[in-house]
Amino acid sequence: MLSRQIASGLRAYETPFYLYDTALLRQTLESVVYESNKYGYKVHYAIKANYDDHLLAIIREYGLGIDCASGNELRKAVEAGFDPRGIVYAGVGKRDKELRYAIEQGILAINCESIEELMLVDALAAEAGRVTDVALRINPDIDPKTNHCIDTGQADSKFGISYEEVLEHAEAIKALRHVDIVGIHLHIGSQIRELHVFENMCNKVNAIVENLERLGFSFRFVDVGGGLGVNYDVPENEPIPNFASLFSIVHNHLAVGDKEVHFEFGRSIVAECGELITTVLFNKTTATGRKLAIVDASMTELIRPALYGSYHNIENITSEEEGREKYTIVGTACESTDVFDENVSLKKTRRGDLLTIKSAGAYGMSMASRYNLHDLPGAVYSDEL
Ligand SMILES: Cc1ncc(COP(=O)(O)O)c(C=O)c1O
């Protein structure tokens, strides 16, 4: 872990800040490119996970496409130099101006998530005098066996169109003249560690594609989303997620002939290369005996623990004490849920010590806010040290 190796040098920077190990990011990208090339799979980076310019420039070097979830994410990707023909755009609630921009850019596919959206895209494309490529985001009704806050493909979820609704409107969809339905898209959730779930997903995709093609649709690609989980518990044991296993499962179970297969990975690309470095401001003990370490980061820099109860491994990287103690690590925000973790065993911790909150490269900085008028955190990159 990078912060441990360079702990004393980190005192030069104002905390809290994100520390990015760009060498690890490159190794991760090398792995995903190498493993996906074995099967000719196409990989998009889900820019929502982290839209940092420096990281995006590195990701672009490896030839990945982009998956975006808003007009501004799409604009960011285009401005960062990604080819619009490698960009897919999902989202349940796209505004007219966002759709107009996507149509104008001629992206790989707008992943439509409702019949109404599909009709609107057709109308907006007609207005622009274009035919726009679209993928149908289908809700596959799969339990991804992950934190329920980040599952996206169960029947009652807001994401995707139900398969039944697609069937009901099949003729109307095929009659649209300004959209070309080129693909099927689904994304069942995030932080999926039980990989057999992807087997169920493949079986669903096979049936959906076969049935819809029988009804006269013809798809060029299937986009099976992202979701590969990372090891938050002991990140040192698995700094690079197991892309090989996921691709092999998909290879063995997806049966869609020679259609292109696309993936949209966010967390698995950037989570492990980022750490949030924070300083211990104060220690105190509650009347109930709970030892608190109050740090200068908070839910405004990393909201995942407060939002979803997510776990991040935390370590004191500057303490030279022999003994360990259990701490509840709390942040500076005026919210009782602003707790990074409880019962964390740390080397005896004092004011001024630096802690690292690991595996924070995904959905960390990109979800940061200015609540309490906190400053947004800075970033330090290993290749600039
Ligand atoms: C449509 C879509 N694709 C891809 C992703 C990326 O998922 P992950 O970060 O789990 O790889 C998400 C995340 O929410 C998503 O909603």
The ligand as an SDF file (V2000), in Angstrom:
LIG
                    3D

 16 16  0  0  0  0  0  0  0  0999 V2000
  -25.2560    1.5320  -15.6790 C   0  0  0  0  0  0  0  0  0  0  0  0
  -24.0400    1.3330  -14.8650 C   0  0  0  0  0  0  0  0  0  0  0  0
  -22.9500    0.8050  -15.4550 N   0  0  0  0  0  0  0  0  0  0  0  0
  -21.8020    0.6110  -14.7720 C   0  0  0  0  0  0  0  0  0  0  0  0
  -21.6970    0.9660  -13.4350 C   0  0  0  0  0  0  0  0  0  0  0  0
  -20.4010    0.7360  -12.7400 C   0  0  0  0  0  0  0  0  0  0  0  0
  -20.5340   -0.2090  -11.7700 O   0  0  0  0  0  0  0  0  0  0  0  0
  -19.2760   -0.7170  -10.9530 P   0  0  0  0  0  0  0  0  0  0  0  0
  -18.6280    0.4840  -10.3730 O   0  0  0  0  0  0  0  0  0  0  0  0
  -19.8490   -1.5990   -9.9280 O   0  0  0  0  0  0  0  0  0  0  0  0
  -18.3750   -1.4500  -11.8960 O   0  0  0  0  0  0  0  0  0  0  0  0
  -22.8040    1.4990  -12.7800 C   0  0  0  0  0  0  0  0  0  0  0  0
  -22.7120    1.8360  -11.3660 C   0  0  0  0  0  0  0  0  0  0  0  0
  -23.6100    2.2120  -10.7140 O   0  0  0  0  0  0  0  0  0  0  0  0
  -24.0090    1.6970  -13.5130 C   0  0  0  0  0  0  0  0  0  0  0  0
  -25.0880    2.2190  -12.9390 O   0  0  0  0  0  0  0  0  0  0  0  0
  1  2  1  0
  2  3  1  0
  2 15  2  0
  3  4  2  0
  4  5  1  0
  5  6  1  0
  5 12  2  0
  6  7  1  0
  7  8  1  0
  8  9  2  0
  8 10  1  0
  8 11  1  0
 12 13  1  0
 12 15  1  0
 13 14  2  0
 15 16  1  0
M  END
$$$$
